[in-house]
Amino acid sequence: MLHALASCMTSPRQVLPGTVYLVTRRCSQRQLLLKPSAETNNVFRYVLAVAARRFGVRLHAFCVLSNHVHLIVTDPEARLPAFAQYLGSLVARALNASLGRWESFWAPSSYSAVALLSPGDIVEKTAYVLANPVAAGLVRRGREWPGLWSDPEVLDTGALPVPRPSSFFRPDGPMPDRAYLELVTPPGFGSAAEFREAVTLALAARELDASRVRAASGQTVAGVEMVLAQKATSRPHATEARRQMRPRVAGRDPWKRVAALARLADFLRAYRQALAELRRGAPDVLFPAGTYWQRVVCGVRCAAPV
């Protein structure tokens, strides 16, 4: 345990059960390693289904772009880090094998999990996720995207069986013959119809805004044919902003956002105090609710979530 404590240098994440997140991860060097193809779509869909069931994560929306992925999920059991690690690792190994490469698949420090504070924030970020291919100038409508894209119409319509891909996964291996991928309505909504309608309206507004921006600038849409013709080792020509803020919460209501940041600051203070006590050899130290790494790796005691 002492070695684990000594290596704990990064700022801890608070992982509380029942939190809704926007999860993002980007490919190494912004390469198009997730470029839509039958292989990529089949592998990612299958692994996502397996990972969600294994770690109890509830899926609400997803979009797999050519060089990054967005998910909207709820984490009922506070197991999001394990879910993300499993999903990222297995997708990387399977798709690296299909591409004949060995290098890192994901960009270092590109993983992001932003807690969404209200139903309105969930709608806004879900529309953002589904409009991503449109905002990037790849297609005119999100549903035209040839990669994985979650249609709001399939919310709460049952689990979709996903067969195990024939490549990479052994027929006699530990992975199931089929997994079941299900999109469900996030918390805070009275029905799937309510959430679906709100997302559909917000998505249409984002797609219209993107169309107006293209018209004003004279830009054109790449189109499905060009997207499919790109090489996986290519990278976008546009430069990417560096050293931007990395938020942990997102909320349109400034008071909710301030309150959430204050709670996070309280968590960090309590965590650091508990860690310092543990390193001094204090017995029976109690870490704050939401402590993940120390609880899973070192088995420390944690306060119950309020």
TIKE-274955 format. One record per residue (C-alpha): x, y negated, z negated; residue in three letters. Coordinates in Angstrom, 1 decimal, always signed. Last residue first. Layout:
<recs>
        u        v        w   residu
        X        Y        Z      ALA
...
</recs>
This chain:
<recs>
        u        v        w   residu
    -24.9    -12.0     -0.9      VAL
    -22.4     -9.5     +0.3      PRO
    -21.0     -7.2     -2.4      ALA
    -17.7     -8.1     -3.9      ALA
    -14.7     -6.0     -2.7      CYS
    -12.5     -3.4     -4.3      ARG
     -9.3     -2.6     -2.4      VAL
     -8.9     +0.5     -0.3      GLY
     -5.6     -0.5     +1.3      CYS
     -6.3     +0.0     +5.0      VAL
    -10.1     -0.4     +5.1      VAL
    -10.6     -2.8     +2.2      ARG
     -7.5     -4.8     +2.9      GLN
     -8.4     -5.1     +6.6      TRP
    -12.0     -6.0     +6.1      TYR
    -12.8     -8.6     +3.4      THR
    -16.4     -9.6     +4.0      GLY
    -17.3    -10.1     +0.4      ALA
    -14.4    -11.5     -1.7      PRO
    -11.6     -9.3     -3.1      PHE
    -11.8     -8.0     -6.7      LEU
     -8.5     -7.1     -8.3      VAL
     -8.6     -4.0    -10.5      ASP
     -5.1     -4.4    -12.0      PRO
     -2.8     -7.3    -11.4      ALA
     +0.5     -6.2     -9.9      GLY
     +1.7     -9.6     -8.7      ARG
     +0.9     -8.6     -5.1      ARG
     -2.7     -7.9     -6.2      LEU
     -3.0    -11.3     -7.8      GLU
     -1.6    -13.1     -4.7      ALA
     -4.1    -11.1     -2.5      LEU
     -7.0    -12.1     -4.8      ALA
     -6.1    -15.7     -4.5      GLN
     -5.6    -15.5     -0.8      ARG
     -9.0    -13.9     -0.4      TYR
    -10.8    -16.4     -2.6      ALA
     -9.4    -19.3     -0.7      ARG
    -10.2    -17.7     +2.7      LEU
    -13.7    -16.9     +1.6      PHE
    -14.3    -20.5     +0.3      ASP
    -13.1    -21.8     +3.7      ALA
    -15.5    -19.5     +5.5      LEU
    -18.4    -20.6     +3.4      ARG
    -17.4    -24.2     +4.2      ALA
    -17.3    -23.4     +7.9      LEU
    -20.7    -21.9     +7.7      ALA
    -22.1    -24.9     +5.9      ALA
    -20.6    -27.3     +8.5      VAL
    -22.1    -25.2    +11.3      ARG
    -25.5    -25.1     +9.7      LYS
    -25.4    -28.9     +9.2      TRP
    -24.2    -29.5    +12.8      PRO
    -27.1    -27.4    +14.3      ASP
    -25.8    -26.3    +17.7      ARG
    -23.9    -23.3    +16.1      GLY
    -20.8    -21.4    +16.9      ALA
    -18.5    -19.7    +14.3      VAL
    -14.9    -18.4    +14.4      ARG
    -13.6    -21.1    +16.8      PRO
    -10.2    -20.7    +18.6      ARG
     -9.2    -24.3    +19.5      MET
     -7.3    -24.7    +22.7      GLN
     -3.6    -24.1    +23.0      ARG
     -3.7    -23.6    +26.8      ARG
     -6.2    -24.6    +29.5      ALA
     -6.1    -22.1    +32.4      GLU
     -4.7    -22.9    +35.8      THR
     -6.9    -22.2    +38.9      ALA
     -5.4    -19.7    +41.4      HIS
     -7.1    -16.8    +39.7      PRO
     -4.8    -13.7    +39.4      ARG
     -4.2    -10.7    +41.6      SER
     -3.1     -7.3    +40.3      THR
     -6.6     -5.8    +40.7      ALA
     -6.6     -6.8    +44.4      LYS
     -9.6     -8.8    +45.7      GLN
    -11.8     -7.2    +48.3      ALA
    -14.7     -6.6    +45.9      LEU
    -14.9    -10.3    +44.9      VAL
    -14.7    -11.3    +48.6      MET
    -17.7     -9.1    +49.6      GLU
    -19.7    -10.2    +46.5      VAL
    -19.6    -13.9    +47.3      GLY
    -16.9    -16.6    +46.8      ALA
    -19.4    -19.4    +46.4      VAL
    -18.6    -22.7    +48.0      THR
    -17.3    -26.0    +46.6      GLN
    -18.4    -29.3    +48.1      GLY
    -17.9    -31.1    +44.8      SER
    -21.5    -32.4    +44.4      ALA
    -23.0    -29.2    +45.8      ALA
    -20.9    -27.0    +43.6      ARG
    -21.9    -29.0    +40.5      VAL
    -25.5    -28.9    +41.4      ARG
    -25.4    -25.1    +41.8      SER
    -23.7    -24.7    +38.5      ALA
    -26.4    -26.8    +36.8      ASP
    -29.1    -24.6    +38.4      LEU
    -27.4    -21.4    +37.2      GLU
    -27.2    -22.9    +33.7      ARG
    -30.9    -23.8    +33.7      ALA
    -31.9    -20.4    +35.0      ALA
    -29.9    -18.7    +32.2      LEU
    -31.7    -20.8    +29.6      ALA
    -35.1    -20.0    +31.0      LEU
    -34.3    -16.2    +31.2      THR
    -32.8    -16.2    +27.7      VAL
    -35.9    -17.7    +26.2      ALA
    -38.2    -15.4    +28.1      GLU
    -36.2    -12.3    +27.1      ARG
    -36.0    -13.3    +23.4      PHE
    -39.8    -13.8    +23.2      GLU
    -40.5    -10.7    +25.3      ALA
    -38.2     -8.5    +23.1      ALA
    -40.3     -9.5    +20.1      SER
    -40.5    -11.7    +17.0      GLY
    -36.9    -12.9    +17.3      PHE
    -34.5    -13.5    +14.5      GLY
    -32.4    -10.4    +14.9      PRO
    -31.2     -9.4    +18.3      PRO
    -33.4     -7.6    +20.8      THR
    -31.9     -4.2    +21.9      VAL
    -29.9     -3.0    +24.8      LEU
    -29.2     +0.7    +24.8      GLU
    -26.4     +2.8    +26.3      LEU
    -26.6     +6.5    +25.7      TYR
    -23.5     +8.7    +26.2      ALA
    -23.1    +11.8    +28.3      ARG
    -20.8    +14.9    +28.3      ASP
    -19.5    +13.7    +24.9      PRO
    -15.7    +13.0    +24.5      MET
    -13.7    +15.6    +22.6      PRO
    -12.1    +17.2    +25.6      GLY
    -13.2    +20.3    +27.6      ASP
    -14.3    +18.3    +30.7      PRO
    -11.2    +16.1    +30.2      ARG
    -11.7    +12.3    +30.4      PHE
     -9.3    +10.5    +32.9      PHE
    -11.6    +10.9    +35.9      SER
    -15.0    +12.6    +36.0      SER
    -16.7     +9.8    +34.2      PRO
    -18.9    +11.0    +31.3      ARG
    -22.6    +10.5    +32.2      PRO
    -24.4     +7.4    +31.0      VAL
    -28.0     +8.0    +29.8      PRO
    -29.9     +4.7    +29.4      LEU
    -31.5     +4.3    +26.0      ALA
    -34.9     +2.8    +25.8      GLY
    -36.8     -0.2    +27.2      THR
    -35.8     -2.5    +24.3      ASP
    -34.1     -5.0    +26.6      LEU
    -34.0     -3.8    +30.2      VAL
    -35.5     -7.1    +31.6      GLU
    -32.6     -9.1    +30.1      PRO
    -30.3     -7.6    +32.8      ASP
    -26.9     -6.8    +31.4      SER
    -24.1     -7.3    +33.9      TRP
    -21.4     -4.7    +34.7      LEU
    -19.7     -5.6    +38.0      GLY
    -21.4     -6.3    +41.3      PRO
    -22.7     -9.8    +40.1      TRP
    -25.9    -10.6    +42.0      GLU
    -27.8    -10.6    +38.7      ARG
    -25.9    -13.7    +37.7      GLY
    -27.1    -15.7    +40.6      ARG
    -25.1    -17.7    +43.2      ARG
    -22.0    -15.4    +43.0      VAL
    -18.3    -15.9    +42.3      LEU
    -18.2    -19.7    +41.6      GLY
    -16.9    -19.2    +38.0      ALA
    -20.1    -20.7    +36.6      ALA
    -22.1    -18.2    +38.5      VAL
    -20.0    -15.2    +37.3      PRO
    -20.4    -16.6    +33.7      ASN
    -24.1    -17.1    +33.8      ALA
    -24.9    -13.9    +31.8      LEU
    -22.4    -14.8    +29.1      VAL
    -23.6    -18.4    +28.8      TYR
    -27.2    -17.3    +28.7      ALA
    -26.4    -15.0    +25.8      THR
    -24.5    -17.8    +24.2      LYS
    -27.5    -20.2    +24.3      GLU
    -30.0    -17.5    +23.2      VAL
    -27.8    -16.5    +20.3      ILE
    -27.3    -20.1    +19.3      ASP
    -31.1    -20.6    +19.2      GLY
    -31.5    -17.5    +17.1      PRO
    -29.1    -19.1    +14.6      SER
    -25.5    -18.9    +13.3      LEU
    -23.6    -17.1    +16.0      LEU
    -20.3    -15.6    +14.7      ALA
    -17.4    -15.9    +17.2      VAL
    -15.3    -12.8    +17.8      ALA
    -12.2    -13.5    +20.0      SER
     -9.6    -11.1    +21.3      TYR
     -7.0    -12.9    +23.5      SER
     -4.2    -12.6    +20.9      SER
     -2.1    -10.6    +23.4      PRO
     -3.6    -10.2    +26.8      ALA
     -5.2     -6.9    +27.4      TRP
     -4.0     -4.1    +29.7      PHE
     -0.4     -3.9    +28.5      SER
     +1.8     -2.1    +31.0      GLU
     +1.5     +1.5    +32.2      TRP
     +0.0     +1.2    +35.7      ARG
     -1.4     +3.7    +38.1      GLY
     -4.7     +1.8    +38.5      LEU
     -6.9     +4.8    +37.4      SER
     -4.6     +5.5    +34.5      ALA
     -4.6     +1.9    +33.5      ASN
     -8.4     +2.0    +33.6      LEU
     -8.6     +5.0    +31.2      ALA
     -5.9     +3.8    +28.8      ARG
     -7.2     +0.2    +28.7      ALA
    -10.9     +1.2    +28.3      VAL
     -9.9     +3.5    +25.4      LEU
     -7.9     +0.9    +23.6      SER
    -10.4     -1.9    +24.1      GLY
    -13.4     +0.0    +23.0      LEU
    -11.7     +1.6    +20.0      TYR
    -10.2     -1.7    +18.8      GLN
    -13.5     -3.6    +19.3      ALA
    -15.5     -1.0    +17.4      PHE
    -13.0     -0.9    +14.5      ALA
    -12.9     -4.7    +14.3      PRO
    -16.8     -4.8    +14.4      LEU
    -17.4     -2.4    +11.5      ARG
    -19.4     -4.6     +9.2      ALA
    -22.3     -2.1     +9.1      GLU
    -25.0     -4.1    +10.9      PRO
    -22.6     -5.6    +13.5      ASP
    -24.9     -7.4    +16.0      THR
    -23.6     -7.8    +19.5      VAL
    -23.3    -10.3    +22.4      ILE
    -20.4     -9.1    +24.6      LEU
    -18.1    -10.9    +27.1      HIS
    -15.3     -9.4    +29.2      VAL
    -12.3    -10.7    +30.9      HIS
    -10.3    -10.5    +34.2      ASN
    -12.8     -9.3    +36.8      SER
    -15.9    -10.2    +34.7      LEU
    -17.6     -7.6    +32.5      VAL
    -20.9     -9.2    +31.3      CYS
    -22.7     -8.1    +28.2      PHE
    -26.0     -8.6    +26.3      ALA
    -27.8     -7.4    +23.2      HIS
    -25.8     -4.4    +22.0      LEU
    -26.2     -3.1    +18.4      ARG
    -23.0     -1.8    +16.8      VAL
    -23.3     +1.4    +14.7      GLY
    -19.6     +2.3    +15.0      PHE
    -19.9     +5.6    +17.0      ARG
    -23.1     +4.5    +18.9      ARG
    -21.6     +1.2    +20.1      ALA
    -18.2     +2.9    +21.0      ALA
    -19.8     +5.7    +23.1      VAL
    -22.0     +3.3    +25.0      ALA
    -19.1     +0.9    +25.6      LEU
    -16.9     +3.8    +26.7      VAL
    -19.5     +4.9    +29.2      TYR
    -20.2     +1.5    +30.7      ARG
    -16.5     +0.6    +30.9      PHE
    -15.6     +3.9    +32.7      VAL
    -18.5     +3.8    +35.1      ASN
    -18.1     +0.1    +36.0      ASN
    -14.3     +0.4    +36.5      THR
    -14.5     +3.5    +38.6      GLU
    -17.4     +2.3    +40.8      ALA
    -15.6     -0.9    +41.3      SER
    -15.8     -4.4    +39.9      PRO
    -12.4     -6.0    +39.1      LYS
    -11.6     -5.3    +35.5      LEU
     -7.8     -5.5    +36.1      LEU
     -8.2     -8.9    +37.8      LEU
     -5.0    -10.3    +36.2      GLN
     -5.4    -13.1    +33.7      ARG
     -1.8    -12.4    +32.5      GLN
     -3.1     -9.4    +30.6      SER
     -6.9     -9.1    +30.7      CYS
     -9.1    -11.2    +28.4      ARG
    -11.3    -10.3    +25.5      ARG
    -14.5    -12.0    +24.2      THR
    -17.0    -11.1    +21.5      VAL
    -20.0    -13.4    +20.9      LEU
    -21.2    -12.2    +17.5      TYR
    -24.3    -11.6    +15.4      VAL
    -23.6    -10.8    +11.7      THR
    -25.6     -8.0    +10.0      GLY
    -22.8     -6.9     +7.8      PRO
    -20.0     -9.4     +7.0      LEU
    -16.6     -9.4     +8.5      VAL
    -14.5    -12.3     +7.2      GLN
    -11.3    -12.5     +9.2      ARG
     -8.0    -12.8     +7.5      PRO
     -5.3    -15.3     +8.6      SER
     -2.2    -13.3     +9.7      THR
     +0.6    -12.2     +7.4      MET
     -0.5     -8.9     +6.1      CYS
     +2.8     -7.0     +6.6      SER
     +3.8     -7.2     +2.9      ALA
     +0.4     -5.9     +1.8      LEU
     +0.7     -2.9     +4.1      ALA
     +4.2     -2.1     +2.7      HIS
     +2.8     -2.4     -0.8      LEU
     +0.0     +0.0     +0.0      MET
</recs>
